[in-house]
Amino acid sequence: MMKAASAPGLQRVFFYGLFMDPALLHGMGARATVIGPAELSGYALRIGDRATLVRSDGASAYGQLMDLSDGDVERLYAAPGLSDYVPERVRVRLLKDRSLDEALSYHLPVAKLETTTNATYARQLADVARSSGFPDDYCRYIEQLADG
């Protein structure tokens, strides 16, 4: 079963990096309505300076599904270091009831991927992932990225 789309003026977004933290978004002046944790199949998490997702058969990435105003989404991705991210329409599965939903997910183009991992970012992301209730193996994967 596919969930209904967001209301006019709102974007449904799948966040998989630190933007999963509603308190962080609030501190940036963005108002988010949390729909819940979700899984995106066919993508793997990569961390350079920040997080991104890359297509990967058999992999899954986890994140938070949220509704934000069009303006908030535009402001978030106009920030330095984020303006290279491009939106992609994806289909995610909510963890709470296994229903499907469509959302935008912002990804860094493969040509712009960094080869080094920002360990501080990865540690912060591991904490957010654990507090979001993501699977243990996924959280351990992020922690391993932080440890190099």
N, C-alpha and C positions, 0 to 999 in steps of 0.2 A: 504494500500500500504506500502510495506517495503522499507526503504531507502537502498542505496548501502553501502557496508562495507567500512571501512577505507582503505586507500592506504597501500601498503606494507611498513612495518617498523613503522606503526602507530597503536595505539590502540584507539578504541572508548570507552570512559569510562564515566559512569554515576556517577558523584560526588554529594553527598548529605550533606557533612559536609563543613568545612571551605575551602577545596580544590575547592569549587565552585567559589571561588574568583580568577579570572585570575591574579590579581595583587599579591596575595599571592604566587601563583605558579611561577610567573615571579621572585619574590624575592627569591625563592628557586632554581632558575636556570632552571625551566621547562618552555618550550614553548608550550602553549596550543592554539588550534584553537577552539573557542566556537561555537558549533552547535546551542545551545539554551536551554532554560528551558524545562524540561520534567517531566512527572509523571510516577512513577513505582507503579502499582497496586499490591495489595497482600502483601505489606510490610509496616511496621510501623517504624518510627524513634525512637531510644532510645539513650539517652546520658548518658554516664558514664564519664570517663575521656575525651573521644572524642565521636563522633557520630558513630552509626552503625545502620543497618537495620535488623529487624527480620521479619520472615514470619508472616502475620496476615491477615486472610480472611476479606475482606471488607475494609481494610485500604488502604491508598495511601501515598507514600512518594514523595517528590519533590526534584529535583536537576538540575544540569546543565550537559548537554551532551557535551563532548569535545573530540577532537582528540589530542593525545600526542604521542611522540616517545616511542618505546618500552623501551629505556634506561631511559627516564624520569619517566615512570611508575614504573620501577624496583627501581629506586633511591627513589622515594616517599615512596614506601611501604617497603623499607629496613630500614627506619628511626626508631629510638627508639620509642616504643609505637605503631608502625604501622606494624611491621613485623609479627604479629599474624593474620592480616587481610588476608582473602583468597578470590580469585576472583570467581565470579559466573556470568555466562552468563545470562543476563536478556533482556526483551523486554520492552522498554519504549515508551511512547506516547509524541511526541513533542507538546508543548502548542500552538505554533504559527499556525500550520496547521493540528494538530491532527493525523499526520502520525506516523507510528510505525517505530522503529529503534532498532537494537540489539546493546548491549554494554556489557562491563565488569563492574561489580559493586563489590567493595571490602567490605566484611563484617567480623566482628569479630565473631568467633564461639560462640554459645550460652553459652558454658561452661566457657567462659572467660568474660562474661558480668559483669560489675561492678554494685553494688547496689546503689551507690551514684552518684549524678549528679554534674558535674563540672559546676557551675553556670556561671562562667566567660565565658567558652566555649559556653554555651547555649545562653548567651546574644549576643556574637559575631555572632553566627549562626543566631539568630533572625534578626539581622541587615542585614546580607547577604541575608537571605530569603526575607525580605521586599524589598531590593533593586533589587532582582531578579524578583519581581512581582508575587510571589507565592500567593495562596489564603489566605485571611485574617485569616480564621479559622486555617489554618496550621501555620501561623506566630504566632498567639495567643497561640497555643499549645506549640510551642518552648519557647515563653516568660513565659508561666506557668511552664515549666520545669526549667527555670532559677530562678524563684521565689520560687521553692520548693513546 
